[in-house]
Amino acid sequence: MKSSVIVFPGSNCDRDIAVALEKMQFKNQMVWHKDTSLPKTDLIVIPGGFSYGDYLRSGAIAGKSLIIDEVIKAADEGCLVLGICNGFQILTETGLLKGTLLRNKNLKFINKDVHIKVINNQTNFSKKYKKDQILKINIAHNEGNFFTDKTHLEELTKEGLIAFKYCDEKGNVSEESNPNGSLENIAGIYNSKRNILGMMPHPERMVDELTSNKDGVNLFSSLLN
């Protein structure tokens, strides 16, 4: 399976995701944000980091990059798109995903491992997980507080478009287990076609027991299968 990682000035997780993809046997290419064409690819990844130093707001400038037109075109044609952390923020800026990511509720940068629950395991991104499986995944963000309007929230719930929710180690979804104030503890969402996933946690950091754990592996193995 072929993957393409989009690189912006300020990206700092592009190499992490590239290593994870290659470890999982993806044939990966790095694509510079000023490029005007994408290589033939099955998966586009918009990585985490601080594109353009988060000026204006997170993802705002990156969302206007030249390559984004090609990403939107590919997504509309059904290509799989994964946006992680800043990548999730960029996806909302481009309109590929609805909603927005606000400042964390404590107005501080958060970098720690948290627990998330798999809400929908019937997608190309999640089918190797069990429904309600609890994962331990790292987060590192300043604007991870997902917010959207009532109509979209109802759509996310009814259509099964919530990918993950923050929870505690026992799977309880509560205010106490919500690290950033995200609406309904939402940690990741799909678009209506389920070919786009935006998530704040970093699955690419959880693919090796030596450095963390392997709770991110099944996201990538789901995509391969």
C-alpha positions as CSV (number, residue, x, y, z in Angstrom):
1,M,0.0,0.0,0.0
2,K,1.3,3.4,-0.9
3,S,1.3,6.4,1.4
4,S,2.2,10.1,1.1
5,V,3.1,12.3,4.1
6,I,2.6,16.0,3.6
7,V,5.4,18.2,5.1
8,F,4.9,21.8,6.1
9,P,7.4,24.3,7.6
10,G,7.1,23.5,11.4
11,S,6.0,19.9,11.0
12,N,7.8,18.0,13.7
13,C,6.0,14.6,13.5
14,D,6.4,14.0,9.8
15,R,9.5,11.7,10.3
16,D,7.7,9.9,13.2
17,I,4.8,9.0,11.0
18,A,7.1,8.0,8.1
19,V,9.0,5.6,10.4
20,A,5.7,4.1,11.6
21,L,4.4,3.7,8.1
22,E,7.6,2.1,6.8
23,K,7.7,-0.2,9.9
24,M,4.2,-1.4,8.9
25,Q,5.3,-2.0,5.3
26,F,3.8,1.0,3.6
27,K,5.6,2.3,0.6
28,N,5.9,5.9,1.7
29,Q,6.8,9.2,0.1
30,M,7.3,12.6,1.6
31,V,5.5,15.4,-0.2
32,W,6.5,19.1,0.2
33,H,3.7,21.6,0.8
34,K,4.6,23.7,-2.2
35,D,4.3,20.7,-4.6
36,T,1.3,20.9,-7.0
37,S,0.8,17.2,-7.6
38,L,0.6,14.1,-5.5
39,P,2.3,10.8,-6.3
40,K,-0.1,7.9,-6.9
41,T,-1.1,7.0,-3.4
42,D,-3.7,5.0,-1.3
43,L,-3.3,7.0,1.9
44,I,-2.5,10.7,2.5
45,V,-1.2,11.6,6.0
46,I,-1.2,15.2,7.3
47,P,1.2,14.9,10.3
48,G,1.4,16.6,13.7
49,G,3.6,19.5,14.5
50,F,3.3,23.3,14.5
51,S,2.9,24.2,10.8
52,Y,3.9,27.8,10.3
53,G,4.5,28.1,14.0
54,D,0.7,28.1,14.6
55,Y,0.5,31.7,13.6
56,L,-3.0,33.1,13.1
57,R,-4.4,29.9,14.5
58,S,-3.3,26.2,14.3
59,G,-3.4,24.9,10.7
60,A,-4.8,28.2,9.2
61,I,-1.8,28.9,6.9
62,A,-1.1,25.3,6.1
63,G,-4.7,24.9,5.0
64,K,-3.9,27.4,2.1
65,S,-0.8,25.6,0.9
66,L,-0.6,24.6,-2.8
67,I,-0.7,20.9,-2.2
68,I,-4.0,21.1,-0.3
69,D,-6.0,21.5,-3.5
70,E,-4.7,18.1,-4.6
71,V,-5.4,16.6,-1.1
72,I,-9.0,17.8,-1.4
73,K,-9.3,16.4,-4.9
74,A,-8.0,13.0,-3.8
75,A,-10.2,12.9,-0.8
76,D,-13.3,13.7,-2.9
77,E,-12.3,10.8,-5.1
78,G,-12.2,8.5,-2.1
79,C,-8.5,8.4,-1.2
80,L,-7.9,7.7,2.5
81,V,-6.8,10.7,4.5
82,L,-5.4,10.7,8.0
83,G,-4.8,13.9,9.9
84,I,-3.0,13.6,13.3
85,C,-3.0,16.5,15.8
86,N,-2.0,19.5,13.7
87,G,-3.2,17.5,10.8
88,F,-6.6,17.3,12.3
89,Q,-6.6,21.0,12.8
90,I,-5.6,21.5,9.1
91,L,-8.4,19.2,8.0
92,T,-11.0,21.4,9.8
93,E,-9.4,24.5,8.3
94,T,-9.8,23.1,4.8
95,G,-13.4,22.0,5.4
96,L,-12.6,18.3,4.8
97,L,-13.8,17.8,8.3
98,K,-16.4,19.9,10.1
99,G,-15.9,21.6,13.4
100,T,-12.9,23.3,14.9
101,L,-10.1,22.8,17.5
102,L,-10.1,25.4,20.3
103,R,-7.6,26.1,23.1
104,N,-7.3,23.5,25.7
105,K,-9.6,24.1,28.7
106,N,-6.7,24.9,31.0
107,L,-5.1,27.1,28.4
108,K,-1.9,25.1,28.7
109,F,0.0,22.8,26.3
110,I,-0.6,19.2,27.2
111,N,1.9,16.4,26.5
112,K,1.1,13.1,28.2
113,D,-0.3,9.6,27.6
114,V,-4.1,9.4,27.9
115,H,-6.7,6.7,27.4
116,I,-9.1,6.7,24.5
117,K,-12.0,4.4,23.7
118,V,-12.7,3.0,20.2
119,I,-16.3,4.1,19.4
120,N,-16.6,2.9,15.8
121,N,-14.5,-0.1,14.6
122,Q,-16.3,-0.5,11.3
123,T,-14.0,1.6,9.2
124,N,-10.9,1.2,7.1
125,F,-9.0,3.0,10.0
126,S,-10.3,0.9,12.9
127,K,-11.5,-2.6,11.8
128,K,-8.5,-4.3,13.6
129,Y,-9.7,-2.8,16.9
130,K,-12.6,-4.1,19.0
131,K,-15.5,-1.8,19.7
132,D,-15.0,-0.1,23.0
133,Q,-11.4,-1.2,23.2
134,I,-9.3,1.1,25.4
135,L,-6.1,2.4,24.0
136,K,-3.2,4.3,25.7
137,I,-2.1,7.0,23.3
138,N,0.1,10.1,23.6
139,I,-1.3,13.6,23.1
140,A,0.8,16.7,22.6
141,H,-1.2,19.8,21.8
142,N,-2.3,23.3,22.8
143,E,-5.5,23.4,20.7
144,G,-7.2,20.0,21.0
145,N,-10.5,21.1,22.4
146,F,-12.9,19.9,19.6
147,F,-16.1,22.0,19.1
148,T,-18.9,21.9,16.6
149,D,-22.5,23.0,16.3
150,K,-25.5,21.0,17.6
151,T,-26.5,19.7,14.2
152,H,-23.1,18.4,13.4
153,L,-22.8,16.8,16.8
154,E,-26.1,15.0,16.3
155,E,-24.9,13.8,12.9
156,L,-21.6,12.6,14.3
157,T,-23.5,10.5,16.9
158,K,-26.3,9.2,14.7
159,E,-24.1,8.3,11.7
160,G,-21.3,6.7,13.8
161,L,-18.7,9.3,12.8
162,I,-17.1,9.6,16.2
163,A,-13.9,7.5,16.0
164,F,-12.5,7.8,19.5
165,K,-13.4,9.4,22.9
166,Y,-11.2,10.2,25.8
167,C,-11.8,8.0,28.8
168,D,-10.1,6.7,31.9
169,E,-8.2,3.4,32.1
170,K,-11.4,1.5,32.8
171,G,-13.2,3.1,29.8
172,N,-15.3,5.6,31.7
173,V,-16.1,8.7,29.6
174,S,-16.3,11.6,31.9
175,E,-15.3,15.2,32.5
176,E,-12.4,13.9,34.7
177,S,-11.1,11.8,31.8
178,N,-11.3,14.7,29.3
179,P,-7.8,16.3,29.0
180,N,-8.7,19.3,26.9
181,G,-12.4,20.1,27.3
182,S,-13.3,18.5,23.9
183,L,-17.1,18.4,23.3
184,E,-18.5,15.0,24.4
185,N,-14.8,13.8,25.1
186,I,-14.3,13.5,21.3
187,A,-10.7,12.6,20.4
188,G,-11.3,11.8,16.7
189,I,-13.9,12.0,14.0
190,Y,-14.7,10.7,10.4
191,N,-16.2,12.5,7.5
192,S,-19.6,11.2,6.2
193,K,-17.9,8.9,3.7
194,R,-15.5,7.6,6.4
195,N,-12.5,7.9,4.2
196,I,-11.1,10.8,6.3
197,L,-10.1,10.5,9.9
198,G,-8.9,13.4,12.1
199,M,-7.6,12.6,15.6
200,M,-5.6,14.5,18.2
201,P,-3.8,11.5,19.8
202,H,-0.6,10.3,18.1
203,P,-0.9,6.6,17.0
204,E,2.5,6.8,15.3
205,R,4.1,7.1,18.7
206,M,2.6,3.9,19.8
207,V,4.0,1.3,17.5
208,D,7.0,-0.1,19.5
209,E,7.1,-1.6,23.0
210,L,10.6,-0.3,23.5
211,T,9.6,3.3,23.3
212,S,5.9,3.2,24.4
213,N,3.4,0.5,23.5
214,K,1.8,-0.9,20.4
215,D,-1.7,0.4,20.8
216,G,-1.3,2.4,17.5
217,V,-0.4,-0.6,15.4
218,N,-3.9,-1.7,14.6
219,L,-4.8,1.6,13.1
220,F,-2.1,1.1,10.5
221,S,-2.8,-2.7,10.1
222,S,-6.5,-1.8,9.6
223,L,-5.5,0.4,6.7
224,L,-3.3,-2.3,5.2
225,N,-6.1,-4.8,5.2
